[in-house]
Amino acid sequence: MNALQNVSILLELAVTILGLLIWLQKKKSFGVYIFFTFLIYMVYDGCKLWSLAVPELVLRILFALASLSILIAVWKLFKSE
């Protein structure tokens, strides 16, 4: 199961990098929200995978922020031409 989680974190890293490139190179503001969302996903999954001593409340808040961030990104995509 750890192998699958590692692959998932690598995929999240790829999306994080692409979000950063969308923001910096393509100058699309939704890229920063994609970047932020998947950065949080990587941290969240890494904490779970490596059993880091991060309080559950902190992880829940981070996950809520990631959900809000991707909602903003999708809304900006919806509103764009």
N, C-alpha and C positions, 0 to 999 in steps of 0.2 A: 504493500500500500504506500510506503514511503516513496517508492519510485514514481508512482502516479502523482503524488503530491509534488515531488520535485519537478516533474514535467509541467504540472499546472503552474507552479511558481515561475518557471522559465517562460511559459506562454504569457503570464501576467507581465513579466519583465519586457517581453517583446511589445506588448500593447502599451506599456508605460513609455517605452522609448518612442514608439510611433506617435503617441499623444504629444510627447515633448516636441517631436519634429513637426507635427501639424501646427502646434502653437508657434514655434520659433521660426521655422522655414516657410510654412504656408501662411503664417500670420492669421490663423483662424482661432478665435478666442475659445471655441469649444475644445480645442486641443489641451488647454491647461486643465480643464475639468476631467477629461479622459486620463491625462497624466496623473492627476491627484487621486482619482478613483482607484486606478490600478496600482499606484504606489501604496495606498492604504491596503488594498487586497494582498499585496506582497507582504507587507508588514504583518497583517492579520494572520495569513497562512503560515508565515515563518514562525510567528510566536506559537501557533498551535503545533506545528511540525516539530520544532525544537524544544517544546515545553518551557518556553521562557516565562519567567515569573512576572507577567503583566496582569494587573488586576482585570477581572472580567468586565467591570464597569467601563474601563478604558477601552477595551476591545469593542464593546457594544457601542460606545460613543463613536469610535473610529468607523465602525461599520455603518452607522447611521449617517455620518458625514460622507462616506463613500456613496451611499445611496442617493443622498441629496446632490452630490456632485455629478453623478451620472445622469440624474434627472435634468439638471441644468444643461448638461452637454446635449442630451437628446432634444430638449426644448429648443436650444440654439440651432441645432441641425434642422429641426422641423421648420423653424422660422426663416432659415436661410434660403437663398434662391437656388 
